[in-house]
Amino acid sequence: MSSLHNFNLFCRRKNFSIEKYLKAFPQSTYQQFFDFLISRDVQPPKEEEFLRFKHVVKEKIESPLEEIRQPRKSRKSRRTKNKVEDNDQILEDN
């Protein structure tokens, strides 16, 4: 086995999180997660940390009422004035 990269460093550089992984693969086990990280030369975190996130994700899935997002207010676009070209203005002045 080659040297393994730090898990926290991997998460920062690749924008990876256990929570995102579990949302993508909710039935995943720690062993599958472990194998996933080892195949990418990353030192996996302890099983307790994985299980803690698994419970958090499971609670979010079971209570979808908290996940409902309120619609964003639509932004009003600013109108820009049409610029009068200099040539047209000069012709009109004469």
N, C-alpha and C positions, 0 to 999 in steps of 0.2 A: 504494500500500500504506500502510495506517495504521501508527501506531507499534505495535511488537510488545512484548508483556509478557515479562518475564524467565522463563526456563524453570524455574529453581529455585523462584521464587515461585509459579508456576503449580502445581508439584508439591506444595508445602506446602498451598496453599489448597484445591486440589481433590482431595487425597489420591491423586495420580497418580504412577506410576512407570513407567519404561521396562520394567521386569521384568513388571509387571502387564499392560502393553500387549502385550508379546510372548507372554505366556501366553494372552491372549485371541485374538491373531492371530499364531500361530507362523510362518506363511509370509510375513509382512509384510517388505517391503524398506525401506531407508532412505528412498527417494523417497516411498513411501506414508506412512511415519511423518512425514516432512517436510510433506507435503500436509495430513495430519491436523492437525498443530500450526498450520500457517499458516492453515488455515480457522478456527481458534480464536484467531487473533491472538497467537500465542505464538512467540517466537524459538526455533527448534529447536536442540538441542545439536549438537556436532560429530559427524560420522559415526563417528569412532573410538569415542566413548562408546556409541553405539547398537550397534556391532558387538561391543564388549566385553560388553554385557548380552546380546546375542543368543547369544554363545558360552556364557555362564553358564546361560541358560535351556535351551539345547540340551543341555548336560551334565546338567542336572537331569531333563530329560525322558528322556534315554537311560539314566539310572541311577535307576530308581524305587525301588530298595531303600532308599536313603537317605531317601526321602520317606515311608516307612511310619511312621505315628504309632502310638505305644503308646496303648492305650485308657486313658482317664482312670479313676481310682478314683471310684467313686460316693460321693457325700457322704451321710453319715447325717443325716437331718433331725432336728432337735431337737423333742422333744415338749413341748408347752406344757400346763401344768396348767389344768384348767377352774376358772374363778373362781366361787366361791360368791357369789351375790348377797346383799347386806346384808339384804334383806327376808326371805329364806328363813332366814338364820342367826338373825335375831331371833325368828322364829316358832318355830324349833326350840328355842331357849333357854328359852322360856316354857313 
